[in-house]
């Protein structure tokens, strides 16, 4: 997950985000199974089941991070996702994630996810907005936005 630094929004990235969110809103909620696929992906993450995560992704999955006006591809392809997750779990073996909220529209599922981990004997956590695009019930693209302090609100799933 990205750092807790405040994002710097450029004009192009602001347009990208507005377009992405508009697509999520405009597609009718005919996303049968999409949210369940994302939930199963997060369950596999929590089980440190890299093969399970990869089985829920397309062979050409792209895992991307959005930070201000920058978009970086963290993993491209199922093999790269497998390597990235294996390295991540080696570096942060106590990592867990939970959905604080989610909504599905067309091929998109957008989430607020709370990541937690142990550091120096303390449990730490942060939230991030994630947007998943599915293709034939498999995760094809993921955009993660900068992390932020989780709000003190109840979980919500639409």
C-alpha positions in Angstrom: 0.0 0.0 0.0 1.2 3.5 -0.8 2.5 5.8 2.0 0.2 8.1 4.0 1.5 11.2 2.2 -1.0 13.6 0.8 -1.5 13.2 -3.0 -0.6 15.9 -5.5 -3.3 15.9 -8.0 -2.4 17.0 -11.5 -4.9 18.0 -14.2 -4.5 14.8 -16.2 -4.7 12.5 -13.2 -7.8 14.4 -12.0 -9.4 13.8 -15.4 -8.4 10.2 -15.3 -9.9 9.7 -11.8 -13.1 11.5 -12.7 -13.5 9.4 -15.9 -12.8 6.2 -13.9 -15.4 7.0 -11.3 -17.9 8.2 -13.9 -17.6 4.8 -15.6 -18.2 3.1 -12.2 -21.4 5.2 -11.7 -22.8 5.0 -15.2 -22.7 1.2 -15.6 -25.9 -0.4 -14.3 -25.5 -2.6 -11.3 -25.5 -5.8 -13.4 -22.2 -6.9 -11.9 -23.3 -10.4 -10.8 -20.5 -12.2 -9.1 -18.0 -9.3 -9.5 -18.1 -8.3 -5.8 -17.9 -12.0 -4.8 -14.8 -12.4 -7.0 -13.1 -9.5 -5.2 -14.2 -10.8 -1.8 -12.6 -14.2 -2.7 -9.5 -12.5 -3.9 -9.1 -10.7 -0.6 -9.8 -13.9 1.3 -7.0 -15.6 -0.7 -4.8 -12.6 0.2 -5.6 -13.0 3.9 -4.8 -16.8 3.6 -1.5 -15.9 1.8 -2.7 -18.1 -1.0 -0.9 -16.6 -4.0 -2.1 -19.4 -6.3 -5.7 -18.6 -5.2 -5.2 -14.9 -6.0 -3.7 -15.7 -9.4 -6.6 -18.1 -10.2 -9.0 -15.2 -9.8 -7.1 -13.0 -12.2 -6.7 -12.9 -16.0 -3.3 -14.0 -17.4 -2.8 -10.3 -18.4 -3.8 -8.7 -15.1 -2.4 -5.2 -14.4 -1.9 -4.1 -10.8 -1.5 -0.3 -10.7 -0.9 2.4 -8.1 -2.2 5.9 -8.5 -0.2 8.6 -6.7 -1.1 12.2 -7.5 -0.5 12.6 -11.2 1.5 9.4 -11.5 0.3 5.9 -12.5 2.7 3.1 -12.0 2.2 -0.6 -13.0 3.3 -2.7 -10.0 2.6 -6.0 -11.7 1.7 -6.9 -15.3 0.7 -10.5 -15.9 -0.2 -13.4 -13.6 3.5 -14.4 -13.1 4.4 -10.9 -12.1 1.4 -10.7 -9.7 2.6 -14.0 -8.2 6.1 -12.8 -7.7 4.9 -9.5 -6.3 2.6 -11.1 -3.8 5.2 -13.7 -2.7 7.6 -10.9 -2.0 5.0 -8.8 -0.2 4.1 -11.7 2.1 7.7 -12.4 2.8 8.3 -8.7 3.7 5.0 -8.3 5.7 3.9 -11.7 6.9 1.2 -10.3 9.2 -0.5 -8.4 6.4 -4.3 -8.6 6.2 -7.0 -6.8 4.4 -10.7 -6.3 4.9 -13.4 -4.6 2.9 -14.8 -1.5 4.7 -17.1 -0.8 1.8 -17.7 -2.0 -1.7 -20.0 -1.4 -4.7 -20.2 -3.0 -8.1 -21.2 -1.4 -11.3 -20.9 -3.1 -14.7 -17.4 -4.6 -14.9 -16.1 -2.5 -12.0 -16.0 -3.0 -8.2 -14.8 -0.1 -6.1 -13.7 -0.7 -2.6 -12.4 1.0 0.5 -10.0 -1.6 2.0 -8.4 -1.5 5.4 -4.9 -3.0 5.4 -3.5 -4.1 8.8 -0.2 -5.5 9.9 2.1 -5.9 13.0 5.0 -3.5 13.4 7.2 -3.3 16.5 4.6 -5.2 18.5 1.7 -2.8 17.5 -1.1 -3.4 15.1 -1.1 -0.7 12.4 -3.7 0.0 9.7 -4.6 2.3 6.9 -7.3 2.5 4.2 -7.1 2.8 0.5 -9.6 3.1 -2.4 -9.3 0.3 -4.9 -11.0 -0.1 -8.2 -11.1 -3.5 -9.8 -12.1 -4.2 -13.4 -13.3 -7.7 -14.2 -13.4 -9.5 -17.5 -15.5 -12.7 -17.7 -15.5 -13.0 -13.9 -11.8 -12.6 -13.5 -9.8 -9.6 -12.3 -8.2 -7.8 -15.2 -7.1 -4.5 -13.8 -6.7 -3.1 -10.3 -6.0 0.6 -9.4 -5.0 1.4 -5.9 -5.1 5.0 -4.7 -2.9 6.6 -1.9 -3.5 5.3 1.6 -5.3 7.4 4.2 -6.3 7.1 7.8 -9.3 4.9 8.0 -12.5 6.9 9.0 -14.4 5.9 12.0 -17.5 4.8 10.1 -19.4 1.5 9.8 -18.7 -1.0 7.0 -21.0 -0.6 4.0 -21.6 -2.8 1.0 -23.9 -1.9 -1.8 
